[in-house]
Amino acid sequence: MAALETDYLVIGTGGSAMAFVDTLLTEDPGAQIVMVDRHHRPGGQWNDAYSFVRLHQPAAWYGVASYELSDWHRETTGFNAGMWSLASGPEVLAHFEHVMKHRFLSSGRVQWLPKCEWLGAEDGVHRVRSLMTGEAHAVKVRRKLVNATHARIEVPSTHPPKYALTPGVTCIPLNGLPGVTRAWANYTVVGAGKTGMDACIWLVENGVPHERIRWVVPRDPWMMDRANLQPGPDGWRNNFAFSLAQFDALCEATDLPDLFRRLEESGALMRIDPAVAPTAYRCAVVSRGELGQLRRIGEAGGIVRLGRVRSISPSRMVLEHGELASDPDTLYIDCSASAIQPVPDVPIFAPDTINLLMVRFCQPLMSASVIAWVEAHVADAAEQSALCKAVRGPERPADFVCMWVETLANAARWRQHPELMAWLSKCRLNAQAVILRGVEFTPEVKDKLATIAARAAQATARAPELLAMAAKGAG
């Protein structure tokens, strides 16, 4: 294949890569882009996800900035009833495929290399190899490499269990659940992340009694209530109260346990069992209806809190902190892949490279869009870096505070840049703007926004003190 030349070489066509390129095409009309991905279609990990996967928060601020994903219809049945519908995996993939074909490729400014891998660079020339033919070719990059692979999201279908399985045990990734054709006496879900929650909810929705479900929960998570993330005239007050509750808690908490007590009492965060202190925070979003079903599994004695699974035999499950007898007629559903990986210690704007990391709390696609805007409109490298400091990925409860510290610091710098703020006010991926869709900008709205802004400033000053106390306590 002939050598290629481009302004930007983008590694990956997952959500962040697509959001970045979409905004760059709009904001830099002359940019030429080559995109490389190991998948056969855009969408990243959505290509490997289970068939019943859905977005966990509204589609109103997901996807790319130039093209709407949400159908703006409400759920009328199920555990999400009354809230905006959640886009399905196929809908998300169709969104990205439409954008690739009808915006990116049709522009004549994007070349897409599916089923290809990036091999690295030498002397400014990058090498890309086809996974189908083995043929390699060179790509000369005039401006920057864009690395959209740092998230390294793991899904069960591509990451086998890390525990031992002896003969006679049937263990499937949750992708296999819709294909189950016989009844099992018991079902054991391994993993407490959002995929594990989805597996439990799917079993309940498909008629499995709560008492026949065993759920291995190595670490209990804190979760956000989806009702607090509903845009529009019926949802903005809840969202504003949600924001204010978080800033109030950051300002008033005496330590981390008190912080999470306040967050729970205000409805900002939820947990599976009020008697069990969560040790994980990963930005999971559930409805109270879904949470109720998860709690019923616990009330039936089905939640196992003995750490990670070490091995499974037909009659016994060995975990880090104990063993349990098992019914040989048990179907094990593996959800143990660690979806969100630790953020690498790299700057977003590095020499000749852009690393797509989050610049706002739990919002990777909006973050990628912001980075693209800054790349297109801010020439000074130091200013680019100042506007886009990386926000760490969520893992532990303390990261809730760290992420707010980093998010609020970025927001403060953005407010000093009028052009960026004007763009953000209209960006479809900016949840803070979309929340007010269809809402009249009344004195009540203005007053609440002013109150939130003032409290956010106080939280910015107070949060580092909380972190220092937490670090001292840990030491």
N, C-alpha and C positions, 0 to 999 in steps of 0.2 A: 504494500500500500504506500502511496506517495506521502512524503512528509507534509505535515500540516503546519500552518502558522496562525496564531490567534492572539487576541489581547488577554483573555482569561481562560485558563484550563481549570474546569471545575470537576473535582473528583467526587462522584456520587450524584444520584438524582433522587434522593429522599426528600422529605418535606422541606428541610432547611435549605438544601441546594436549590430546589425549585423556587422557594420564596426569594432567595437571594437573586437568582437570575431574572426572575420576573421583575423585581424592582430595578435591577441594574439596566434592563432593557428600556424601562420607562425613563429613568433618570439620566442615562448616558446614551443618547440616541446613536452614537457612533461605535459603541462597543461590539466587538466580535467575540464569540464564546464557543468553546468546545466542552462538551459534557461527556464524562466517561462513567460507566457503572457496570457492575457485574450482573445486574438483573437484566431481564429482557424488556422491561417496561419501567417507566418512572414510578416512584413511590417508596423506594427503599424497603424498610422492614414490613411495610404493608403488604408487599408481595408474598411474604412468608408467614403472615399472621393467620390465625384460625378464621374459619369462614363466618363465624358469628361475632367477630370483633366489631366494636363500635367505638366511635369517639367517646371519650368520657366527659367531655365538656362541650358546650354548644359549638356547632360548625360555623357560627357567625364570625368567629375570628380565627378560623383554621384554613389552611391551604395557601393560596397566593393572593397578593393584594389586588390584582387586577380582575379577578374572576370569582364570583360568588359561589360558595359551596352549600351554604344552608338553604333549605327549601322554606324556612320560616313557617313550618307547620308544627303544631303541638301534638305531643303524645296523648292519646286518649285512653290507653289501656296499659297494663303492666306496672312495673315498679317505678317507672319514670313518668307516670301519668301527670298531666298538667304542665309539664315543662316542654321546652323546645325540643324537637326531635333530634336524636343523635345519629349522625351520618354513619352508615355502615361501611365496612371495609371496601366492598365493591364500589360504593359511591365515592369514597376517597380516591381509590385508584382511577376511577373514571375521570375525576376532577383533574388529577395530575396528567393523565393521558391526553385529555382535551387540551390542557394548557401546552403540553409539549408539542402536539401536532398542529394546533390551530393558532398558537401564539408564538412559541419559540421557533419551530422549524419554518413556519410560513413567513416569518420575518426575514428569512435569509441571513440572519445574523448569528444563528445558533446551529452548530453541528453536533449531533448526538451519536455517540458510539456505545450502543448497548452491548451486553455480553463481552465487555472488555475490562481489563484491569490496568491500573497505573503501576508501572514498575519502578519509578523513581526518575531522577534527573542527574545529568552530568554536564557541566559547563553550560548551563542554561537550556539544554535540550532535554525534553522529557520523553520517556519511552512508554508506549501503550501497546498491550498485546491482546489480540482477540482470543477469547476463551473457546471459540468454536473452531478456528483454523490454526491457532498458534502463531499467526503472522504478527510481527511487531512493526511498529512504525514510530517515527519521531514526530514530536510536536514542539515547535518553537514558540515560546510564550513571550510576547512583547511586554506585558505588564506583570500579571501575577498569577500564581497558582492559588486556587481556592480549595481548601481541604474541608469537605463536608462530611468526613467520616469519623470525627472524634467521638460522636455519641456512642458508636459501636453497640447499638442496641441489640441485645440478645433476645431471641424468641425460642420457645420450646421446640419448634419444628427443625431448627438449625443447630440446636445445642442439646445433645443427648444428656441424660441424667448423669450427675457426678457421683452417684451412689451405686453400690453393687447390686445387681439383680441376679438371683440364683434361678436355675431352671424351674419352670412351673409357675413363675410370676408373670402376669400380663400387665405391662406398663405401657401406656401410650401418651404421646404429647396431646395437649388438649385439642389440637387440630383434628385428632381422630375421633372425638366424641360424637359428632353427627353420624359417623359411620358405624357406631356400635349397633349390632343386630341381635344381641341376646341380653336377657336380664341377668344382672349380677346381684348376689346377695348384699354386697356392700361396695361402696365407691370411696376411694381414698384420694383426696386432692393433696398433692405435695407442693407447697409454696404459698406464701401469704402476700405476694404482690398483686397487682391488679389482674394479672392473668389468672391467678388462683381464685380471686374473688369472682371473676367472670365464669370460671369453671363451676364453682359452687352455685352461682345464680342460674347457670344454664341447666344444671342437674335439677334444681328445684322447678324451674320453668317447664321442664320436660317430665315432671311427675314423680321424681325420686323423693321419697319422704326424707325429712331432715334427719331422722334417726338412723338412716342407712348411709349417711354421708359422714366420713371422717376427714377432717381438714388439719393438715400438719402446718402449724403456724410457728416457724422458728423465731420470728420477731413480730410482735404486734405493731401495727402501723397507726399513725395519726392520719385521718382522712378529712378532706374538705366536703362540705355539703353542696351538692349540685344546685340546690335551690338558691344558693347565694351567687350563682354565676349565670343568672338569667337576664339577658338584655331586654330593653324595651320598656314601655310604660308600666307593665305589670311587675317588672323585676328590678328596676334600678334602685328602688329604696332598700330592698334587701341587700343588694350589692354594696351600696354606700354604707349601710350598717355593718356589713361584713368587713369592709376596709377600715372603718373607724374602730371596730372592735379589736382588730389586730394592732392598730397603732396605740389604742388605749392600753392594751395588755403590755406592749413593749415599753410604754412609758411608766406604768404603775407596778409592774411585777417586781417582787423582791429577789427572785431567783428563777431559774429555769422551771422547776416544778410549779412554782406559783404562776409563771407565765402560761403554762399549758392548762393549769386549772382555770385561769381567767378565759383563755381561748375556748375551752370546752363549755364553760358556763354561758358564754355569749353566743354559742352556736357557730363560732368560726371554725372549729375543728371537732371531729368526732372520733370515737374509738369503738372497737368491737365490744369490749367488756369494761364497764366502768371500774371494775376491781383490779384490772391488769394495766400496769403502766406501760405504754408503748415505748419501744426502743428504736423505732424506725419512722422516718418521714420521707416520703418519696413523691409528693404531689398527687397522690391518688385522689380521685373524685368519685363519689358515690351518691346516690339518692338515699334519703332516709328509708324509702321502701326497700332498697337493696340491703341497706344496713340491717334492717329488721330481719330479713331472711338469713343473713350471716349470723346474727345473734341467736336465731332459733337453732342453728346447727350447734352452737355452743351450749344452749340450754338443754339440748338433747344429749349432751356429753360427748359431742363429736370433735371438739377442738383439742388438738394435741400440742402442748407447749413443752417439748423436750429437746429443742434445738433442731439442727439439721439432720436429715436422714443420712445414715451411714450405709445401711444395706437392708435389703428386703428379701425374705424367703417366703415360701407359701404360707407358713404359719407364724412368722415373726417379723417385726420391723424393729431394727436397731437404730437408735438415734444418738445424738451427742450426749444426752443426759439421761438415758434410760432405754428400756426395751418394752415393746407391747406385743401381746399375742394378736394374731391376725387370722381372719377367716380365709381359708384357701380360695374361696369363691369371691375374691375381691378384685375389682378393676382399679388399678392405680393410674391416676392422671397426673402426668409430670408437668408442673408449672414452676420448676425451680430455676429456670434461666433468669439471670440477673438483667432485667430489661435495661436499666439505666446504669452506665458505667461511670467510674470516677472521671472527673474532668482533668485532662492533662494540664500540666503547668506550662502553658505556652501563651504568648500574647495573641490577641485577636489580629492585630496588625503587626506582622513581622516583616523583615525585609523580603520583598518579592513574594510574600505569601500572606493570604488571609485565612485564618483559622475560624471556622464558624462555630462559635460557642454562644452560650446565652448571655444576653445583656439585661434581661429582665426575668424576674422570678417565674420559673416554670413556663416560660413562653419561648420555645426555641425557634418557631417559624417567624414570629414577630421580630425576634432578635436578629435573625438572618436578614430580614427586610431592612431593619435599621442599619445594619452593617453595610448593606449595599448602597443605601442612601448616602451614608457617610463617605464611602469610597467614591461615589460619583460627584459629590459636592464639596468635599473638604480635601484640599491638596496637601496640607501640611501633615507630615507623618506623626508628629508629636500630638497635634490636635486630634487626629483620628484616634490615636491610642487613648487620649484623655476622654473622648466621648464614648468609647467602647471598652470599658473594663469588664473582664469576664465575671459572670455570676456563677458560682459553683453549682454543681448538680446536687440534688437532694439525696441524703442517705440517713443521717441521724437527726433526732429532734433538734439538736443545737444548730443544725444547718438551716432550720427555719429562720433563726435570728441572723445567721451569716448572710443568707440570701437576701433578706430585707436590707441589711446594712449595705450590701453591694448594689442592690437595685435602687435604693433611695439615693445613693451617691451618684449613680449614673443619671438618675432623673434630675438631680440638682444641676449637673453639668449640662444636660439637655435644655433646661430652662434658660440657660445663658445663650442659647443659639436659636434666635427667632425663626429662621427658615426651617430648621428641623422641627420645632414645635408646631409650625403651621402645617407641615406635612403630616406629622403624627396625628393632628386633630382630624384628619380626613382618611387616615390609613385604615383599611378594612381589617387588618390583622391586629390593630391596637384595641385590646379589650376595653380600655378605659374610655375610648371614643365610642365604640360600638354599643356599650352598655346604654348609652343615651339615645340610641336610634329610635326615632319616632317620639322622643320626649321633648316637650316644649321647655325652652330654657327660661324657666320662671324664676322669680326671686327665691323660692324655696330651693330650687336646684342650685342656684348660685351660692346661697348661704351654706348649703351642705358641702359643696365643693370647697368653699373657703375653710370650713371647719376641718375637713379631712386634710387639706393642705397644711394647715397650721399644726395639726396633730402629727402629721407625717414628719414635719420638721423637728418636732420635739422627740419623736421616736428615733430619728436619725442621730440625735445627740445622745439618747439614752441607751440604745441597743449595744454599743461597744462595751458599756459598763456591765451589762448582763453577760456578755461573752467573757469578759475578764473574770467575773465571779464564777462562771461555769468552769473556766480553765483552772482557776485556783482550787475549786472544789475537786476537780478531777485529779489535780496534782497531789 
